[in-house]
Amino acid sequence: MTYYQPIASNQSELKVKGSRFIADIFPIQSEAEALELIGAIRKREHSASHHCYAFSLGTGDRALFRMNDDGEPAGTAGKPIYSALCGANLVNTLAVVTRYFGGTKLGKGGLIRAYSGVVQEAIITLKVEKFIPMAELTCQAGFDEANLVYRVIENFKGEILGQTYTDQVTILFRISRDHAEKAAWELYQSSNGHIKAEISTTPEADIP
């Protein structure tokens, strides 16, 4: 399955029987960032009745998601918002829906349609990019073998994140998670067992 992540925020508004629903979608890289943005929306829309949200980070066994109904009947806000994100295969995404109550109760079905609908509208014009899970690798090499490491990183379209020098050079780099084990094996084999790369897949490594 192909996943996507936003590259910019977006907003949409929906009016249903006097109630205003405002959806804000943001790109995020951590739960802390999501909570900070939710707090900012609460402050911006301080007179609103509800600030319901859902967010999704990462994929597979590294996925993290949260949803919140913020006082609406259980299952009528956070879950529909999250379902809208999942329906678009969005990760690293936060959606906050602010509701200004218009005086008319919408019922559970009406709330579900409103919360999911306003997020779906925002998704239509959301700017996204393909999400590629990444891995970080660390290896040590002699100065005469450093070029071998650089060549492997280039072959796998990786990125050097940092280097430190002692009697050897320690190289931290990032490549697609799907290619991490193959790159580590190539380094080991090409160096006759001298270079052993350690693979790390931290949440922060899940970036485009």
HELIX and SHEET records of a PDB file:
HELIX    1   1 GLU A   31  ARG A   44  1                                  14    
HELIX    2   2 GLY A   60  ARG A   62  5                                   3    
HELIX    3   3 GLY A   78  GLY A   87  1                                  10    
HELIX    4   4 GLY A  107  ILE A  124  1                                  18    
HELIX    5   5 ALA A  146  ASN A  155  1                                  10    
HELIX    6   6 ARG A  177  HIS A  179  5                                   3    
HELIX    7   7 ALA A  180  SER A  190  1                                  11    
HELIX    8   8 PRO A  203  ALA A  205  5                                   3    
SHEET    1   A 2 TYR A   4  PRO A   6  0                                        
SHEET    2   A 2 VAL A 128  LYS A 130 -1                                        
SHEET    1   B 5 ASN A  10  VAL A  16  0                                        
SHEET    2   B 5 SER A  19  PRO A  27 -1                                        
SHEET    3   B 5 THR A  93  TYR A 100 -1                                        
SHEET    4   B 5 HIS A  50  LEU A  57 -1                                        
SHEET    5   B 5 LEU A  64  ASN A  68 -1                                        
SHEET    1   C 4 GLU A 159  TYR A 165  0                                        
SHEET    2   C 4 VAL A 169  SER A 176 -1                                        
SHEET    3   C 4 MET A 134  ALA A 141 -1                                        
SHEET    4   C 4 GLU A 198  SER A 200 -1                                        
END                                                                             
